[in-house]
Amino acid sequence: MKGFIADIEKLTVDNDDFRRVLYTGRNLQLVLMALEPGEEIGMEIHDDRDQFFRVEAGQGEVLIDGVRTSIKEDDAIIVPAGAEHNVVNTGATPLRLYTIYGPPEHVDGTVHHSKADAEAHHEHFDGRTTE
């Protein structure tokens, strides 16, 4: 197995897709995200998985179980399984971040160019990993 080795900051800052799955393992999944100004992920709950976010560019807010916190470049966020959460871009430039799901959430290789694309084609992890 090769695993995943890359400059995650560059990949994240260069990403223009709402969602891009980079690597899927049995227990973790690495996903790039970009939110346009005013855009949000949307309120969600993952009952059976934890989620880690790292902000590489931009500013916004994260809402976790009713608590709203400002976020910016270099911030890390952990959302425990079962917590209702949302990420919102409150800035004037794209909010660029990556997230790690444990266990995976999406089908390996998924690319959603926009939030509308993600909403129209939402799928869940099917057990297939990157390698």
ZAFI-482401 format. One record per residue: residue in three letters; x, y, z of N, C-alpha, C, CB in turn. Coordinates in nm, 2 decimals. Each point is the difference from the previous one (the first is absolute). Glycine has a CB too. Layout:
// residues N
+------+--------+--------+--------+--------+--------+--------+--------+--------+--------+--------+--------+--------+
! type !    n.u !    n.v !    n.w !   ca.u !   ca.v !   ca.w !    c.u !    c.v !    c.w !   cb.u !   cb.v !   cb.w !
+------+--------+--------+--------+--------+--------+--------+--------+--------+--------+--------+--------+--------+
!  ALA !      X !      Y !      Z !      X !      Y !      Z !      X !      Y !      Z !      X !      Y !      Z !
...
+------+--------+--------+--------+--------+--------+--------+--------+--------+--------+--------+--------+--------+
//
This chain:
// residues 131
+------+--------+--------+--------+--------+--------+--------+--------+--------+--------+--------+--------+--------+
! type !    n.u !    n.v !    n.w !   ca.u !   ca.v !   ca.w !    c.u !    c.v !    c.w !   cb.u !   cb.v !   cb.w !
+------+--------+--------+--------+--------+--------+--------+--------+--------+--------+--------+--------+--------+
!  MET !   0.08 !  -0.12 !   0.00 !  -0.08 !   0.12 !   0.00 !   0.09 !   0.12 !   0.00 !  -0.18 !  -0.12 !   0.12 !
!  LYS !   0.13 !   0.23 !  -0.19 !   0.08 !   0.12 !  -0.01 !  -0.05 !   0.11 !   0.10 !   0.03 !  -0.06 !  -0.24 !
!  GLY !  -0.15 !   0.05 !   0.29 !  -0.05 !   0.11 !   0.09 !  -0.02 !   0.13 !  -0.08 !   0.12 !  -0.11 !   0.19 !
!  PHE !  -0.11 !   0.22 !  -0.12 !  -0.02 !   0.13 !  -0.06 !   0.11 !   0.09 !   0.05 !  -0.25 !  -0.03 !  -0.03 !
!  ILE !   0.33 !   0.09 !  -0.06 !   0.10 !   0.10 !   0.04 !  -0.01 !   0.11 !  -0.10 !   0.16 !  -0.18 !   0.10 !
!  ALA !  -0.18 !   0.30 !  -0.05 !  -0.01 !   0.12 !  -0.09 !   0.00 !   0.13 !   0.08 !  -0.13 !  -0.14 !  -0.17 !
!  ASP !   0.15 !   0.25 !   0.11 !   0.00 !   0.13 !   0.06 !  -0.15 !   0.04 !   0.02 !   0.22 !   0.07 !  -0.10 !
!  ILE !  -0.28 !  -0.10 !   0.22 !  -0.14 !   0.01 !   0.02 !  -0.04 !   0.15 !   0.00 !   0.00 !  -0.21 !   0.14 !
!  GLU !   0.09 !   0.30 !  -0.09 !  -0.03 !   0.14 !   0.00 !  -0.02 !   0.05 !  -0.15 !   0.13 !   0.03 !   0.22 !
!  LYS !  -0.03 !  -0.07 !  -0.31 !  -0.01 !   0.05 !  -0.14 !  -0.13 !  -0.06 !  -0.06 !   0.25 !   0.01 !  -0.01 !
!  LEU !  -0.27 !  -0.14 !   0.03 !  -0.12 !  -0.06 !  -0.06 !  -0.13 !   0.07 !   0.04 !   0.12 !  -0.22 !   0.00 !
!  THR !  -0.12 !   0.25 !   0.13 !  -0.12 !   0.06 !   0.06 !  -0.02 !   0.15 !  -0.06 !   0.02 !  -0.14 !   0.21 !
!  VAL !   0.09 !   0.21 !  -0.21 !  -0.01 !   0.14 !  -0.04 !  -0.03 !   0.01 !  -0.15 !   0.16 !   0.07 !   0.18 !
!  ASP !  -0.12 !  -0.17 !  -0.26 !  -0.02 !   0.00 !  -0.14 !  -0.13 !  -0.06 !  -0.04 !   0.24 !  -0.02 !  -0.03 !
!  ASN !  -0.31 !  -0.04 !   0.12 !  -0.13 !  -0.07 !  -0.03 !  -0.11 !   0.10 !  -0.01 !   0.07 !  -0.20 !   0.13 !
!  ASP !  -0.15 !   0.18 !  -0.24 !  -0.12 !   0.09 !  -0.03 !  -0.13 !  -0.08 !   0.01 !   0.14 !   0.14 !  -0.15 !
!  ASP !  -0.13 !  -0.27 !   0.18 !  -0.12 !  -0.09 !   0.01 !  -0.06 !   0.01 !   0.14 !   0.10 !  -0.15 !  -0.18 !
!  PHE !  -0.23 !   0.14 !   0.18 !  -0.08 !   0.00 !   0.13 !   0.05 !  -0.12 !   0.08 !  -0.20 !   0.11 !  -0.11 !
!  ARG !   0.22 !  -0.23 !   0.04 !   0.04 !  -0.12 !   0.07 !   0.09 !  -0.08 !  -0.10 !  -0.21 !   0.00 !   0.15 !
!  ARG !   0.32 !  -0.05 !  -0.10 !   0.09 !  -0.08 !  -0.08 !   0.06 !  -0.10 !   0.09 !   0.05 !   0.18 !  -0.17 !
!  VAL !  -0.08 !  -0.31 !   0.15 !   0.05 !  -0.11 !   0.09 !   0.14 !  -0.03 !  -0.06 !  -0.23 !  -0.10 !   0.06 !
!  LEU !   0.33 !   0.11 !   0.02 !   0.14 !  -0.03 !  -0.04 !   0.04 !  -0.14 !   0.03 !   0.06 !   0.24 !   0.04 !
!  TYR !  -0.10 !  -0.29 !   0.08 !   0.05 !  -0.13 !   0.04 !  -0.10 !  -0.06 !   0.09 !   0.24 !   0.06 !  -0.03 !
!  THR !  -0.26 !  -0.19 !   0.01 !  -0.10 !  -0.07 !   0.09 !   0.07 !  -0.13 !   0.05 !  -0.20 !   0.09 !  -0.13 !
!  GLY !   0.22 !  -0.10 !   0.26 !   0.05 !  -0.12 !   0.06 !  -0.12 !  -0.07 !   0.07 !   0.23 !   0.10 !   0.04 !
!  ARG !  -0.20 !  -0.21 !   0.03 !  -0.11 !  -0.08 !   0.06 !  -0.06 !   0.08 !   0.12 !   0.12 !  -0.21 !  -0.06 !
!  ASN !  -0.03 !   0.30 !   0.13 !  -0.05 !   0.07 !   0.12 !   0.00 !   0.15 !  -0.01 !   0.09 !  -0.20 !   0.12 !
!  LEU !  -0.02 !   0.25 !  -0.22 !   0.00 !   0.15 !  -0.02 !  -0.02 !   0.04 !  -0.15 !   0.16 !   0.01 !   0.20 !
!  GLN !  -0.20 !   0.11 !  -0.22 !  -0.02 !   0.05 !  -0.13 !   0.04 !   0.15 !   0.00 !  -0.19 !  -0.16 !  -0.05 !
!  LEU !   0.27 !   0.20 !  -0.05 !   0.05 !   0.13 !  -0.02 !  -0.07 !   0.07 !  -0.11 !   0.23 !  -0.06 !   0.09 !
!  VAL !  -0.29 !   0.18 !  -0.06 !  -0.09 !   0.07 !  -0.10 !   0.04 !   0.15 !   0.00 !  -0.19 !  -0.17 !   0.04 !
!  LEU !   0.21 !   0.23 !  -0.15 !   0.01 !   0.14 !  -0.02 !  -0.13 !   0.07 !  -0.01 !   0.22 !  -0.03 !  -0.11 !
!  MET !  -0.24 !   0.15 !   0.16 !  -0.12 !   0.08 !  -0.02 !   0.03 !   0.14 !  -0.03 !  -0.12 !  -0.16 !   0.15 !
!  ALA !   0.04 !   0.23 !  -0.23 !   0.00 !   0.14 !  -0.02 !  -0.14 !   0.06 !   0.01 !   0.21 !  -0.02 !  -0.14 !
!  LEU !  -0.23 !   0.11 !   0.22 !  -0.13 !   0.07 !   0.02 !   0.01 !   0.14 !  -0.05 !  -0.06 !  -0.14 !   0.19 !
!  GLU !  -0.03 !   0.18 !  -0.28 !   0.00 !   0.14 !  -0.06 !  -0.05 !   0.09 !   0.11 !  -0.03 !  -0.09 !  -0.24 !
!  PRO !   0.05 !   0.22 !   0.23 !  -0.05 !   0.10 !   0.10 !  -0.15 !  -0.02 !   0.02 !   0.18 !   0.16 !  -0.07 !
!  GLY !  -0.22 !  -0.17 !   0.19 !  -0.14 !  -0.02 !   0.04 !  -0.05 !  -0.14 !  -0.01 !  -0.03 !   0.22 !  -0.08 !
!  GLU !   0.11 !  -0.31 !   0.03 !  -0.04 !  -0.14 !  -0.02 !   0.03 !  -0.08 !   0.13 !   0.05 !   0.01 !  -0.25 !
!  GLU !  -0.13 !  -0.12 !   0.27 !   0.02 !  -0.08 !   0.12 !  -0.01 !  -0.15 !  -0.04 !  -0.10 !   0.18 !   0.15 !
!  ILE !   0.16 !  -0.26 !  -0.07 !  -0.01 !  -0.15 !  -0.02 !  -0.15 !  -0.04 !   0.02 !   0.24 !  -0.03 !   0.08 !
!  GLY !  -0.30 !   0.09 !   0.01 !  -0.14 !  -0.04 !   0.03 !   0.00 !  -0.08 !   0.13 !  -0.06 !  -0.01 !  -0.24 !
!  MET !  -0.04 !   0.03 !   0.32 !  -0.01 !  -0.07 !   0.13 !  -0.01 !  -0.15 !  -0.02 !  -0.12 !   0.20 !   0.10 !
!  GLU !   0.20 !  -0.27 !  -0.02 !   0.01 !  -0.15 !  -0.01 !   0.04 !  -0.06 !   0.13 !   0.05 !   0.02 !  -0.25 !
!  ILE !  -0.08 !  -0.15 !   0.26 !   0.04 !  -0.08 !   0.11 !   0.05 !  -0.13 !  -0.06 !  -0.17 !   0.10 !   0.16 !
!  HIS !   0.29 !  -0.14 !  -0.11 !   0.06 !  -0.13 !  -0.03 !  -0.01 !  -0.08 !   0.13 !   0.15 !   0.09 !  -0.19 !
!  ASP !  -0.25 !  -0.18 !   0.20 !  -0.01 !  -0.08 !   0.12 !   0.11 !  -0.09 !   0.03 !  -0.24 !   0.02 !  -0.03 !
!  ASP !   0.31 !  -0.07 !  -0.07 !   0.09 !  -0.11 !   0.02 !   0.15 !   0.04 !  -0.05 !  -0.19 !  -0.16 !  -0.03 !
!  ARG !   0.22 !   0.29 !   0.02 !   0.13 !   0.03 !  -0.04 !   0.04 !   0.14 !   0.06 !  -0.03 !  -0.14 !  -0.21 !
!  ASP !   0.16 !   0.15 !   0.24 !   0.06 !   0.13 !   0.04 !   0.05 !   0.07 !  -0.12 !   0.06 !  -0.09 !   0.23 !
!  GLN !  -0.05 !   0.22 !  -0.22 !   0.05 !   0.08 !  -0.11 !   0.10 !   0.11 !   0.04 !  -0.22 !  -0.05 !  -0.12 !
!  PHE !   0.33 !   0.06 !   0.05 !   0.10 !   0.10 !   0.03 !   0.00 !   0.09 !  -0.12 !   0.14 !  -0.16 !   0.14 !
!  PHE !  -0.13 !   0.29 !  -0.11 !   0.02 !   0.11 !  -0.10 !   0.12 !   0.08 !   0.02 !  -0.25 !   0.01 !  -0.03 !
!  ARG !   0.32 !   0.03 !  -0.07 !   0.11 !   0.09 !   0.00 !  -0.02 !   0.11 !  -0.10 !   0.16 !  -0.19 !   0.08 !
!  VAL !  -0.16 !   0.31 !  -0.03 !  -0.02 !   0.12 !  -0.09 !   0.14 !   0.04 !  -0.05 !  -0.21 !   0.07 !   0.12 !
!  GLU !   0.22 !  -0.06 !  -0.26 !   0.13 !   0.04 !  -0.06 !  -0.01 !   0.15 !  -0.05 !   0.05 !  -0.24 !  -0.06 !
!  ALA !  -0.17 !   0.29 !   0.03 !  -0.02 !   0.13 !  -0.05 !  -0.14 !   0.05 !   0.02 !   0.18 !  -0.04 !  -0.18 !
!  GLY !  -0.19 !   0.17 !   0.21 !  -0.14 !   0.05 !   0.01 !  -0.04 !   0.01 !   0.15 !  -0.06 !  -0.09 !  -0.22 !
!  GLN !  -0.07 !   0.13 !   0.23 !  -0.05 !   0.01 !   0.14 !  -0.15 !  -0.04 !   0.00 !   0.16 !   0.19 !   0.05 !
!  GLY !  -0.21 !  -0.23 !   0.06 !  -0.13 !  -0.04 !   0.01 !  -0.05 !  -0.03 !   0.14 !   0.03 !  -0.10 !  -0.22 !
!  GLU !  -0.13 !   0.02 !   0.23 !  -0.05 !  -0.04 !   0.13 !  -0.03 !  -0.15 !   0.00 !  -0.10 !   0.23 !   0.04 !
!  VAL !   0.12 !  -0.29 !   0.07 !  -0.04 !  -0.14 !   0.02 !  -0.11 !   0.00 !   0.11 !   0.23 !  -0.10 !  -0.08 !
!  LEU !  -0.33 !   0.02 !   0.06 !  -0.11 !  -0.02 !   0.09 !   0.00 !  -0.14 !   0.05 !  -0.14 !   0.19 !  -0.10 !
!  ILE !   0.16 !  -0.22 !   0.23 !   0.00 !  -0.13 !   0.05 !  -0.10 !  -0.01 !   0.12 !   0.25 !  -0.04 !  -0.08 !
!  ASP !  -0.35 !  -0.03 !   0.06 !  -0.11 !  -0.02 !   0.10 !  -0.04 !   0.14 !   0.06 !   0.09 !  -0.23 !   0.05 !
!  GLY !  -0.11 !   0.32 !  -0.14 !  -0.06 !   0.13 !   0.04 !   0.11 !   0.11 !   0.04 !  -0.20 !  -0.12 !   0.07 !
!  VAL !   0.32 !   0.08 !  -0.06 !   0.11 !   0.09 !   0.03 !   0.07 !   0.05 !  -0.12 !   0.03 !  -0.11 !   0.22 !
!  ARG !  -0.04 !   0.24 !  -0.25 !   0.06 !   0.06 !  -0.12 !   0.14 !   0.06 !   0.04 !  -0.23 !   0.06 !  -0.09 !
!  THR !   0.33 !  -0.10 !   0.01 !   0.14 !   0.05 !   0.02 !   0.06 !   0.05 !  -0.13 !   0.02 !  -0.17 !   0.19 !
!  SER !   0.05 !   0.28 !  -0.19 !   0.07 !   0.05 !  -0.11 !   0.12 !  -0.09 !  -0.03 !  -0.08 !   0.24 !   0.05 !
!  ILE !   0.10 !  -0.26 !  -0.18 !   0.12 !  -0.08 !  -0.05 !   0.07 !   0.08 !  -0.10 !  -0.12 !  -0.22 !   0.05 !
!  LYS !   0.25 !   0.19 !  -0.06 !   0.09 !   0.07 !  -0.10 !   0.12 !  -0.09 !  -0.04 !  -0.06 !   0.22 !   0.10 !
!  GLU !   0.14 !  -0.18 !  -0.19 !   0.11 !  -0.07 !  -0.04 !   0.08 !  -0.06 !   0.11 !   0.01 !   0.15 !  -0.20 !
!  ASP !   0.03 !  -0.27 !   0.19 !   0.08 !  -0.07 !   0.10 !  -0.08 !  -0.06 !   0.12 !   0.19 !   0.14 !  -0.06 !
!  ASP !  -0.32 !  -0.12 !   0.06 !  -0.08 !  -0.06 !   0.11 !  -0.03 !  -0.14 !  -0.03 !  -0.10 !   0.22 !   0.04 !
!  ALA !   0.08 !  -0.30 !   0.06 !  -0.04 !  -0.14 !  -0.01 !  -0.13 !  -0.02 !   0.08 !   0.24 !  -0.08 !  -0.03 !
!  ILE !  -0.32 !   0.00 !  -0.02 !  -0.13 !  -0.02 !   0.07 !  -0.03 !  -0.16 !   0.00 !  -0.09 !   0.23 !  -0.08 !
!  ILE !   0.05 !  -0.28 !   0.19 !  -0.04 !  -0.14 !   0.01 !  -0.15 !   0.00 !   0.04 !   0.23 !  -0.07 !   0.07 !
!  VAL !  -0.31 !   0.00 !  -0.15 !  -0.14 !  -0.02 !   0.02 !  -0.02 !  -0.14 !   0.05 !  -0.07 !   0.18 !  -0.17 !
!  PRO !   0.03 !  -0.21 !   0.29 !  -0.02 !  -0.14 !   0.04 !  -0.13 !  -0.06 !  -0.06 !   0.12 !   0.06 !   0.21 !
!  ALA !  -0.11 !  -0.19 !  -0.22 !  -0.12 !  -0.07 !  -0.06 !  -0.12 !   0.04 !   0.08 !   0.14 !  -0.19 !  -0.07 !
!  GLY !  -0.25 !   0.21 !   0.00 !  -0.13 !   0.04 !   0.06 !  -0.02 !   0.14 !   0.02 !   0.01 !  -0.21 !   0.11 !
!  ALA !   0.09 !   0.30 !  -0.13 !  -0.02 !   0.14 !   0.01 !  -0.06 !   0.06 !  -0.12 !   0.19 !   0.01 !   0.16 !
!  GLU !  -0.29 !   0.08 !  -0.14 !  -0.06 !   0.07 !  -0.12 !   0.10 !   0.11 !  -0.03 !  -0.24 !  -0.05 !   0.07 !
!  HIS !   0.27 !   0.07 !  -0.20 !   0.11 !   0.10 !  -0.03 !  -0.02 !   0.06 !  -0.14 !   0.15 !  -0.13 !   0.15 !
!  ASN !  -0.09 !   0.24 !  -0.17 !   0.00 !   0.07 !  -0.13 !   0.13 !   0.08 !  -0.01 !  -0.26 !   0.00 !  -0.01 !
!  VAL !   0.31 !   0.03 !  -0.11 !   0.11 !   0.09 !  -0.02 !  -0.05 !   0.10 !  -0.10 !   0.18 !  -0.17 !   0.05 !
!  VAL !  -0.16 !   0.30 !  -0.02 !  -0.05 !   0.11 !  -0.09 !   0.11 !   0.09 !  -0.03 !  -0.23 !  -0.01 !   0.10 !
!  ASN !   0.24 !   0.05 !  -0.23 !   0.10 !   0.10 !  -0.04 !  -0.06 !   0.14 !   0.02 !   0.10 !  -0.16 !  -0.17 !
!  THR !  -0.04 !   0.23 !   0.27 !  -0.05 !   0.14 !   0.03 !   0.09 !   0.11 !  -0.07 !  -0.09 !  -0.09 !   0.22 !
!  GLY !   0.19 !   0.04 !  -0.29 !   0.10 !   0.10 !  -0.06 !  -0.03 !   0.04 !  -0.14 !   0.17 !  -0.10 !   0.15 !
!  ALA !  -0.08 !   0.17 !  -0.21 !  -0.02 !   0.05 !  -0.14 !   0.08 !  -0.08 !  -0.10 !  -0.03 !   0.23 !   0.10 !
!  THR !   0.10 !  -0.33 !  -0.05 !   0.08 !  -0.09 !  -0.09 !  -0.04 !  -0.14 !   0.03 !   0.19 !   0.17 !  -0.02 !
!  PRO !  -0.16 !  -0.27 !  -0.07 !  -0.03 !  -0.14 !   0.03 !   0.06 !  -0.04 !   0.14 !  -0.01 !  -0.05 !  -0.25 !
!  LEU !  -0.07 !  -0.04 !   0.32 !   0.05 !  -0.06 !   0.12 !   0.05 !  -0.14 !  -0.05 !  -0.17 !   0.12 !   0.16 !
!  ARG !   0.30 !  -0.14 !  -0.14 !   0.06 !  -0.12 !  -0.05 !   0.05 !  -0.09 !   0.12 !   0.07 !   0.12 !  -0.22 !
!  LEU !  -0.12 !  -0.24 !   0.22 !   0.03 !  -0.09 !   0.11 !   0.01 !  -0.14 !  -0.04 !  -0.11 !   0.16 !   0.15 !
!  TYR !   0.16 !  -0.24 !  -0.07 !   0.00 !  -0.15 !  -0.02 !  -0.07 !  -0.06 !   0.12 !   0.21 !   0.00 !  -0.15 !
!  THR !  -0.26 !  -0.12 !   0.13 !  -0.07 !  -0.07 !   0.11 !   0.04 !  -0.14 !   0.00 !  -0.19 !   0.16 !  -0.01 !
!  ILE !   0.20 !  -0.22 !   0.12 !   0.03 !  -0.15 !   0.01 !  -0.12 !  -0.06 !   0.08 !   0.25 !   0.04 !   0.00 !
!  TYR !  -0.31 !  -0.13 !  -0.07 !  -0.11 !  -0.08 !   0.06 !   0.05 !  -0.13 !   0.06 !  -0.17 !   0.10 !  -0.16 !
!  GLY !   0.13 !  -0.14 !   0.27 !   0.03 !  -0.13 !   0.06 !  -0.12 !  -0.07 !   0.06 !   0.24 !   0.08 !   0.04 !
!  PRO !  -0.29 !  -0.18 !  -0.11 !   0.03 !  -0.06 !  -0.12 !  -0.04 !   0.08 !  -0.13 !  -0.02 !  -0.22 !   0.12 !
!  PRO !   0.05 !   0.18 !  -0.24 !  -0.03 !   0.07 !  -0.12 !  -0.15 !   0.03 !  -0.01 !   0.20 !  -0.11 !  -0.11 !
!  GLU !  -0.23 !   0.22 !   0.04 !  -0.14 !   0.04 !  -0.02 !  -0.04 !  -0.01 !  -0.15 !   0.03 !   0.16 !   0.19 !
!  HIS !   0.06 !  -0.13 !  -0.28 !  -0.04 !   0.01 !  -0.15 !   0.07 !  -0.11 !  -0.08 !  -0.03 !   0.24 !   0.03 !
!  VAL !  -0.03 !  -0.27 !  -0.15 !   0.06 !  -0.09 !  -0.09 !   0.14 !   0.05 !  -0.04 !  -0.23 !  -0.07 !  -0.08 !
!  ASP !   0.33 !  -0.02 !   0.08 !   0.13 !   0.04 !  -0.04 !   0.00 !   0.06 !  -0.14 !   0.09 !  -0.18 !   0.14 !
!  GLY !  -0.01 !   0.29 !  -0.16 !   0.01 !   0.07 !  -0.13 !  -0.11 !   0.10 !  -0.03 !   0.11 !  -0.20 !  -0.07 !
!  THR !  -0.20 !   0.22 !   0.17 !  -0.11 !   0.09 !  -0.03 !   0.05 !   0.14 !  -0.02 !  -0.15 !  -0.14 !   0.14 !
!  VAL !   0.10 !   0.21 !  -0.24 !   0.02 !   0.14 !  -0.02 !  -0.13 !   0.07 !  -0.02 !   0.23 !  -0.04 !  -0.10 !
!  HIS !  -0.26 !   0.14 !   0.18 !  -0.12 !   0.08 !  -0.02 !   0.05 !   0.15 !  -0.02 !  -0.14 !  -0.15 !   0.15 !
!  HIS !   0.12 !   0.19 !  -0.27 !   0.06 !   0.14 !  -0.04 !  -0.07 !   0.11 !   0.07 !   0.05 !  -0.09 !  -0.22 !
!  SER !  -0.18 !   0.07 !   0.26 !  -0.08 !   0.10 !   0.07 !  -0.08 !  -0.06 !   0.11 !  -0.01 !   0.14 !  -0.21 !
!  LYS !  -0.05 !  -0.06 !   0.30 !  -0.09 !  -0.05 !   0.10 !  -0.12 !  -0.06 !  -0.06 !   0.08 !   0.17 !   0.16 !
!  ALA !  -0.13 !  -0.11 !  -0.27 !  -0.12 !  -0.05 !  -0.07 !   0.03 !  -0.14 !  -0.05 !  -0.07 !   0.23 !  -0.06 !
!  ASP !   0.19 !  -0.25 !   0.00 !   0.04 !  -0.13 !  -0.05 !   0.01 !  -0.10 !   0.12 !   0.13 !   0.11 !  -0.18 !
!  ALA !  -0.08 !  -0.07 !   0.30 !   0.00 !  -0.09 !   0.11 !  -0.14 !  -0.04 !   0.05 !   0.22 !   0.11 !   0.07 !
!  GLU !  -0.31 !  -0.01 !  -0.07 !  -0.13 !  -0.03 !   0.04 !  -0.08 !  -0.09 !  -0.09 !   0.00 !   0.22 !   0.11 !
!  ALA !   0.03 !  -0.21 !  -0.24 !  -0.07 !  -0.08 !  -0.10 !   0.06 !  -0.14 !  -0.01 !  -0.04 !   0.21 !  -0.13 !
!  HIS !   0.16 !  -0.23 !   0.17 !   0.07 !  -0.13 !  -0.01 !   0.06 !  -0.05 !   0.13 !   0.05 !   0.06 !  -0.24 !
!  HIS !  -0.12 !  -0.04 !   0.35 !   0.05 !  -0.05 !   0.13 !   0.00 !  -0.15 !   0.01 !  -0.09 !   0.21 !   0.10 !
!  GLU !   0.21 !  -0.26 !  -0.07 !   0.02 !  -0.15 !   0.02 !   0.07 !  -0.02 !   0.12 !   0.00 !  -0.03 !  -0.25 !
!  HIS !   0.00 !  -0.10 !   0.30 !   0.07 !  -0.03 !   0.12 !   0.10 !  -0.11 !  -0.03 !  -0.19 !   0.05 !   0.14 !
!  PHE !   0.30 !  -0.05 !  -0.06 !   0.11 !  -0.10 !  -0.02 !  -0.06 !  -0.14 !  -0.02 !   0.15 !   0.14 !   0.15 !
!  ASP !  -0.09 !  -0.20 !  -0.25 !  -0.05 !  -0.13 !  -0.05 !   0.10 !  -0.12 !   0.04 !  -0.12 !   0.11 !  -0.18 !
!  GLY !   0.22 !  -0.08 !   0.26 !   0.09 !  -0.10 !   0.05 !   0.13 !  -0.01 !  -0.09 !  -0.19 !  -0.12 !   0.09 !
!  ARG !   0.19 !   0.18 !  -0.21 !   0.12 !   0.00 !  -0.08 !   0.10 !   0.11 !   0.04 !  -0.14 !  -0.10 !  -0.19 !
!  THR !   0.26 !   0.06 !   0.20 !   0.11 !   0.09 !   0.04 !   0.08 !   0.04 !  -0.12 !   0.00 !  -0.10 !   0.23 !
!  THR !   0.09 !   0.20 !  -0.21 !   0.08 !   0.05 !  -0.11 !   0.10 !  -0.11 !  -0.05 !  -0.02 !   0.23 !   0.09 !
!  GLU !   0.07 !  -0.31 !   0.00 !   0.09 !  -0.11 !  -0.04 !  -0.02 !  -0.12 !   0.09 !   0.17 !   0.16 !  -0.07 !
+------+--------+--------+--------+--------+--------+--------+--------+--------+--------+--------+--------+--------+
//
